Amino acid sequence: MNKNLIKKYEKLKQNLLNLGFLCVGSVSSVYRPCGKLNCRCHSDTEFRHGPYYQWTRKIKGKTVSRFLNEEDAQKCLAWIANQRKLEAIIKEMQDLSKQAAQWYR
């Protein structure tokens, strides 16, 4: 077996060990009008309140959202980035496995 492939594969395994918590979905920031009808935010979108952070994901095929405070939104964004890194590492490991085994193709 190609030693270069083994070396790359071992490096990817090490990268897996460095990943933190994982999370799926997306985080967006939204600005909203408040409940006070005489507030300026209703007539001028520049004065809407926020940002409010919203985490959205799928659960059993349904879209579910939850509002987060800024600190939790930042954590969630980092965990989503970890999830994407994990998926990229797995894909690269699969590609290396295909290269290593003729019968895998």
matplotlib code that plots the C-alpha trace (Angstrom):
import matplotlib.pyplot as plt

x = [0.0, 1.2, 2.9, 1.9, -1.8, -1.2, 0.5, -2.3, -4.9, -3.2, -3.0, -6.8, -7.4, -5.4, -7.5, -10.6, -9.2, -8.9, -12.5, -14.7, -18.5, -20.6, -23.9, -26.0, -28.1, -27.4, -27.4, -28.8, -29.1, -32.5, -33.8, -37.4, -40.0, -41.1, -44.7, -45.1, -47.2, -45.9, -42.2, -40.1, -39.1, -42.6, -42.2, -38.4, -36.6, -33.3, -34.6, -35.6, -34.5, -31.7, -29.8, -31.5, -29.8, -31.8, -30.6, -32.4, -32.2, -34.2, -35.7, -37.5, -38.0, -39.4, -37.6, -37.2, -35.8, -34.8, -33.6, -30.1, -28.3, -25.1, -22.7, -24.7, -24.9, -21.1, -20.7, -23.3, -21.4, -18.2, -19.8, -21.4, -17.9, -16.7, -19.5, -18.4, -14.8, -15.9, -17.8, -14.8, -12.4, -14.7, -15.0, -11.3, -10.8, -13.3, -11.4, -8.1, -9.7, -10.9, -7.3, -5.9, -8.2, -8.7, -11.9, -13.5, -14.2]
y = [0.0, 3.5, 5.0, 8.5, 7.5, 6.0, 9.2, 11.4, 9.0, 9.1, 12.9, 13.0, 10.7, 13.1, 16.0, 14.2, 14.1, 17.9, 18.6, 20.0, 19.8, 19.4, 21.0, 21.0, 23.9, 27.5, 30.7, 34.0, 37.4, 39.1, 42.6, 42.8, 45.4, 45.4, 45.1, 48.8, 50.3, 53.8, 52.7, 54.0, 50.5, 50.0, 52.9, 52.8, 49.5, 51.2, 51.3, 47.7, 46.0, 43.4, 41.6, 38.5, 35.2, 32.4, 28.8, 26.8, 23.0, 20.1, 17.6, 14.6, 16.5, 19.6, 23.0, 24.1, 27.4, 28.7, 32.1, 32.2, 34.8, 36.2, 33.9, 30.8, 31.9, 32.2, 28.7, 27.3, 28.9, 27.3, 23.9, 24.1, 24.9, 21.8, 19.7, 20.9, 20.1, 16.6, 16.1, 17.3, 15.0, 12.0, 12.7, 13.0, 9.7, 8.0, 9.4, 8.1, 4.7, 4.5, 5.3, 2.6, -0.2, -1.1, -3.1, -0.1, 1.7]
z = [0.0, -0.8, 2.3, 1.3, 1.5, 4.9, 6.1, 4.9, 6.4, 9.8, 9.7, 9.1, 12.1, 14.2, 12.9, 14.2, 17.7, 17.6, 16.8, 19.5, 19.9, 16.8, 15.8, 12.6, 11.2, 10.7, 12.8, 11.5, 13.1, 12.7, 13.6, 14.6, 15.5, 19.1, 20.5, 21.2, 18.4, 18.8, 18.7, 15.8, 14.8, 13.1, 10.7, 10.0, 9.5, 10.5, 14.1, 14.4, 17.6, 17.7, 16.6, 17.8, 17.0, 15.5, 15.2, 12.6, 11.9, 10.8, 13.3, 11.8, 8.5, 10.1, 10.3, 13.9, 15.1, 18.5, 19.6, 21.3, 23.2, 21.6, 23.6, 22.7, 19.1, 18.9, 20.4, 18.0, 15.0, 16.2, 16.6, 13.1, 11.7, 13.5, 11.9, 8.5, 9.2, 10.3, 7.1, 5.0, 6.9, 6.4, 2.7, 2.4, 4.3, 1.9, -1.1, 0.3, 1.0, -2.7, -3.8, -1.5, -2.6, -6.2, -5.5, -3.7, -6.9]

ax = plt.figure().add_subplot(projection="3d")
ax.plot(x, y, z, "-o")
ax.set_aspect("equal")
plt.show()
